[in-house]
Amino acid sequence: MAEEAHQLIYGDTVIIETDVNDEMSAVLSRVQLVPLDEEMEDNYGDDAEWLLLSAEGEEDQTCQPIEYGENVRLIHSATDKRLHYDGADFSLWANRDGSGDTNDNWTVLDGAAQSSGEDWFVGAPFMLKHVVTGMLLGGNGVVLDPLADPPRRFSVIEVL
């Protein structure tokens, strides 16, 4: 019997991976892609851990399922800072204190760049679209690219 895939929920802490090319994968670590090698497998370190929170802010949605098309905030576990983009500052960081702003919000799209309303599962390809600018997270390193061809697809490879 096949093992059932883990549905991602608000409050999960995850490791996010992407293919760099046909021969190499990388994890999203701080604001860069760090290539995976055999020594790193299963020992990604705190810099590769991200907490998934609702972008709604006011309403506590911890333990609620996340669907493609919903807006999320990714909190870097080691630094306690949000993945942030303001259209000019490519540092992608902001302090977690306070409620943040819409520049911290990312729409989860499925692997075909659609807001399908279907549940998001571990291992399923996804993209992150910045809510304010419409830019896709991806590219060489972690850059924002509105016309990436093909767009970078990520997947959650582990829930902690």
PADOMI-558449 format. One record per residue (C-alpha): residue number from 1; x negated, z, y negated; residue in three letters. Coordinates in Angstrom, 2 decimals. Layout:
N
 num    east      up   north residu
 NUM       X       Z       Y    ALA
...
***
This chain:
160
 num    east      up   north residu
   1    0.00    0.00    0.00    MET
   2   -1.40   -0.97   -3.40    ALA
   3   -2.13    1.77   -5.91    GLU
   4    0.26    1.78   -8.87    GLU
   5   -1.37    0.96  -12.22    ALA
   6   -1.55    3.76  -14.78    HIS
   7    0.77    3.18  -17.73    GLN
   8   -0.93    4.07  -21.01    LEU
   9    0.73    6.76  -23.10    ILE
  10    0.14    8.28  -26.51    TYR
  11   -2.40   11.06  -26.11    GLY
  12   -4.49    9.28  -23.45    ASP
  13   -8.25    9.26  -23.98    THR
  14   -9.62    5.96  -22.72    VAL
  15  -12.74    3.81  -22.24    ILE
  16  -12.31    0.26  -23.61    ILE
  17  -14.25   -2.70  -22.17    GLU
  18  -14.60   -6.40  -23.03    THR
  19  -16.45   -9.40  -21.64    ASP
  20  -19.41  -10.40  -23.81    VAL
  21  -20.01  -13.58  -21.81    ASN
  22  -19.61  -14.79  -18.22    ASP
  23  -22.35  -12.47  -16.99    GLU
  24  -22.02   -9.32  -19.10    MET
  25  -19.41   -6.76  -20.10    SER
  26  -19.57   -4.12  -22.81    ALA
  27  -17.74   -0.98  -23.86    VAL
  28  -16.43   -0.29  -27.37    LEU
  29  -18.78    2.47  -28.49    SER
  30  -18.40    3.74  -32.05    ARG
  31  -18.09    0.43  -33.94    VAL
  32  -20.22   -1.73  -31.69    GLN
  33  -20.12   -3.29  -28.26    LEU
  34  -22.66   -1.71  -25.93    VAL
  35  -23.56   -3.88  -22.90    PRO
  36  -22.85   -2.33  -19.53    LEU
  37  -25.57   -2.21  -16.91    ASP
  38  -25.62   -0.74  -13.42    GLU
  39  -27.12    2.54  -14.70    GLU
  40  -24.35    2.96  -17.26    MET
  41  -21.43    2.42  -14.86    GLU
  42  -19.24    5.54  -14.77    ASP
  43  -21.47    7.29  -17.33    ASN
  44  -20.39    5.76  -20.62    TYR
  45  -20.85    8.89  -22.72    GLY
  46  -18.72   10.39  -25.48    ASP
  47  -19.37    7.47  -27.84    ASP
  48  -17.19    5.24  -25.67    ALA
  49  -14.14    7.55  -25.61    GLU
  50  -11.05    6.80  -27.74    TRP
  51   -7.87    8.84  -28.17    LEU
  52   -4.68    6.75  -28.46    LEU
  53   -2.23    8.06  -31.05    LEU
  54    0.95    6.69  -32.56    SER
  55    0.60    5.09  -35.99    ALA
  56    3.93    6.63  -36.95    GLU
  57    2.17    9.84  -38.04    GLY
  58    5.23   11.98  -38.68    GLU
  59    6.78   11.80  -35.25    GLU
  60    4.88   13.31  -32.33    ASP
  61    5.00   10.72  -29.59    GLN
  62    2.45   12.31  -27.27    THR
  63    3.20   11.42  -23.63    CYS
  64    5.46    8.51  -24.63    GLN
  65    4.64    5.11  -23.06    PRO
  66    2.88    2.52  -25.25    ILE
  67    4.27   -1.02  -25.32    GLU
  68    2.71   -4.25  -26.53    TYR
  69    3.77   -4.74  -30.14    GLY
  70    3.55   -1.04  -31.06    GLU
  71    1.17    0.23  -33.71    ASN
  72   -1.51    2.69  -32.65    VAL
  73   -4.42    4.61  -34.12    ARG
  74   -7.65    4.91  -32.19    LEU
  75   -9.55    8.16  -32.76    ILE
  76  -13.22    8.10  -31.77    HIS
  77  -13.56   11.22  -29.61    SER
  78  -17.21   12.05  -30.37    ALA
  79  -16.85   11.85  -34.17    THR
  80  -13.14   12.66  -34.56    ASP
  81  -12.75    9.63  -36.88    LYS
  82  -10.22    6.79  -36.93    ARG
  83  -10.98    3.13  -36.36    LEU
  84  -10.38    2.00  -39.95    HIS
  85  -10.57   -1.26  -41.89    TYR
  86   -9.66   -1.70  -45.55    ASP
  87  -10.23   -5.44  -45.95    GLY
  88  -13.58   -4.96  -47.69    ALA
  89  -15.38   -2.10  -45.94    ASP
  90  -16.62   -3.17  -42.52    PHE
  91  -17.80    0.34  -41.64    SER
  92  -14.43    0.75  -39.86    LEU
  93  -14.54    4.55  -40.30    TRP
  94  -12.48    7.11  -42.14    ALA
  95  -12.21   10.86  -41.75    ASN
  96   -9.41   12.06  -39.48    ARG
  97   -8.33   14.82  -41.87    ASP
  98   -5.02   14.26  -43.59    GLY
  99   -2.47   11.70  -42.55    SER
 100   -4.66    8.62  -42.98    GLY
 101   -3.22    5.36  -44.24    ASP
 102   -1.97    2.01  -42.99    THR
 103   -5.57    0.74  -42.80    ASN
 104   -5.91    2.90  -39.66    ASP
 105   -3.09    1.08  -37.86    ASN
 106   -3.61   -1.53  -35.14    TRP
 107   -0.94   -3.50  -33.27    THR
 108   -1.51   -3.73  -29.51    VAL
 109   -0.96   -7.34  -28.38    LEU
 110   -0.95   -8.56  -24.80    ASP
 111   -3.64  -10.91  -23.48    GLY
 112   -1.74  -13.90  -24.84    ALA
 113   -1.66  -12.33  -28.34    ALA
 114    2.06  -11.60  -28.11    GLN
 115    4.14   -8.51  -29.02    SER
 116    6.08   -8.70  -25.77    SER
 117    7.56   -5.18  -25.76    GLY
 118    6.29   -4.70  -22.21    GLU
 119    4.44   -1.59  -21.11    ASP
 120    0.64   -1.42  -21.53    TRP
 121   -1.30   -0.60  -18.34    PHE
 122   -4.91    0.22  -17.46    VAL
 123   -6.80   -2.99  -16.66    GLY
 124   -4.38   -5.31  -18.45    ALA
 125   -5.95   -7.53  -21.13    PRO
 126   -5.04   -6.70  -24.72    PHE
 127   -6.00   -7.46  -28.32    MET
 128   -5.93   -5.29  -31.41    LEU
 129   -4.51   -6.81  -34.60    LYS
 130   -5.05   -4.96  -37.88    HIS
 131   -1.60   -4.22  -39.32    VAL
 132   -2.47   -4.75  -43.00    VAL
 133   -4.82   -7.76  -42.83    THR
 134   -3.68   -9.46  -39.63    GLY
 135   -7.30   -9.70  -38.46    MET
 136   -8.12   -9.42  -34.75    LEU
 137  -10.75   -6.96  -33.61    LEU
 138  -13.38   -8.89  -31.70    GLY
 139  -16.27  -11.27  -32.02    GLY
 140  -19.98  -10.72  -31.56    ASN
 141  -20.54   -7.01  -32.01    GLY
 142  -17.37   -5.55  -33.45    VAL
 143  -16.27   -7.79  -36.27    VAL
 144  -12.87   -8.80  -37.49    LEU
 145  -12.02  -12.43  -36.93    ASP
 146   -8.67  -14.02  -37.82    PRO
 147   -9.42  -17.24  -35.92    LEU
 148  -11.56  -16.14  -32.99    ALA
 149  -11.54  -18.93  -30.43    ASP
 150  -10.93  -17.67  -27.91    PRO
 151   -9.90  -14.29  -29.29    PRO
 152  -11.68  -11.30  -27.76    ARG
 153   -9.62   -9.58  -25.11    ARG
 154  -10.22   -5.96  -24.22    PHE
 155   -9.05   -3.80  -21.32    SER
 156   -8.83   -0.10  -20.73    VAL
 157  -11.03    0.57  -17.72    ILE
 158  -10.64    4.32  -17.45    GLU
 159   -8.31    7.10  -18.57    VAL
 160  -10.03   10.48  -18.90    LEU
***
